[in-house]
Amino acid sequence: MACIVLDANRLTDRETAHSYLEYILRFPPHYGRNLDALYDLLTEISEPTNIVLVRRFCGDPSENPLRESILKTVEEACRDNDRLTLSIL
């Protein structure tokens, strides 16, 4: 099983967050850099994969609505793709 460690503190603004996601999740160059594209690529993962979400020092969810939207998108993709699991630390 593949394991991807995703640091929620790196999801600071739209550009930084999507650059980080593209790199850490090894998305192809055509990644659309939006929540729909994130969901689509996550639900296309066919190899068993565990995403380990590290949330320490993340702060109040209301302080960064983009980060919370990304995290919800990851959770939804994990629910919809039986090859994808999510662990939260």
C-alpha atoms as one frame of an Amber mdcrd trajectory, in Angstrom:
protein
   0.000   0.000   0.000   1.277   3.438  -0.914   1.379   6.060   1.820   1.247
   9.812   1.249   1.846  12.222   4.126  -0.093  15.428   3.602   0.818  18.379
   5.847  -2.283  20.557   6.286  -0.093  23.482   7.322   1.235  23.666   3.738
  -2.253  24.527   2.462  -1.926  28.242   3.095  -3.228  29.909  -0.063  -4.574
  28.720  -3.409  -1.293  28.819  -5.365   0.855  27.312  -2.617  -1.728  24.661
  -1.745  -2.238  23.399  -5.280   1.500  23.444  -6.032   2.071  21.374  -2.893
  -0.763  18.961  -3.730   0.461  18.564  -7.297   3.956  17.726  -6.028   3.114
  15.520  -3.033   0.370  13.568  -4.821   2.417  13.319  -8.044  -0.388  14.704
 -10.169   0.120  14.997 -13.928   0.905  18.358 -15.560  -2.721  18.746 -16.654
  -3.901  18.949 -13.009  -6.526  21.706 -13.042  -5.441  23.174  -9.673  -8.967
  23.409  -8.271 -11.147  21.330  -5.944 -12.984  19.530  -8.750  -9.697  18.471
 -10.348  -8.345  17.391  -6.942 -11.416  15.233  -6.335 -11.289  13.760  -9.847
  -7.636  12.741  -9.621  -8.012  11.340  -6.109 -10.982   9.205  -7.116  -8.998
   7.875 -10.094  -6.263   6.407  -7.869  -6.319   2.663  -8.538  -3.497   1.497
  -6.265  -4.333   1.039  -2.562  -3.195   4.319  -1.005  -3.366   5.748   2.484
  -3.268   9.512   2.855  -1.923  10.488   6.271  -3.162  13.963   7.053  -1.055
  15.826   9.598  -3.078  18.647  11.157  -0.908  19.741  14.092  -0.594  23.502
  14.493  -3.222  23.891  11.794  -5.155  26.589  13.621  -8.824  27.468  13.697
 -10.716  26.149  10.629 -12.389  29.545  10.151  -8.954  31.146   9.660  -8.329
  29.285   6.406 -11.513  28.269   4.550  -9.485  27.090   1.534  -7.595  24.568
   3.670 -10.837  23.279   5.118 -12.368  22.962   1.639  -9.352  20.992   0.453
  -9.511  18.702   3.470 -13.229  18.096   2.913 -12.517  17.291  -0.749  -9.872
  14.745   0.301 -12.325  13.189   2.780 -15.042  12.966   0.098 -12.651  11.356
  -2.379 -11.629   8.797   0.240 -15.288   7.938   0.847 -15.905   7.544  -2.890
 -12.744   5.597  -3.794 -12.426   2.262  -2.010  -8.698   2.153  -2.863  -8.071
   5.360  -0.910  -8.000   5.641   2.881  -7.430   8.579   5.176  -5.645   8.695
   8.524  -5.639  11.927  10.499  -2.899  12.749  12.998
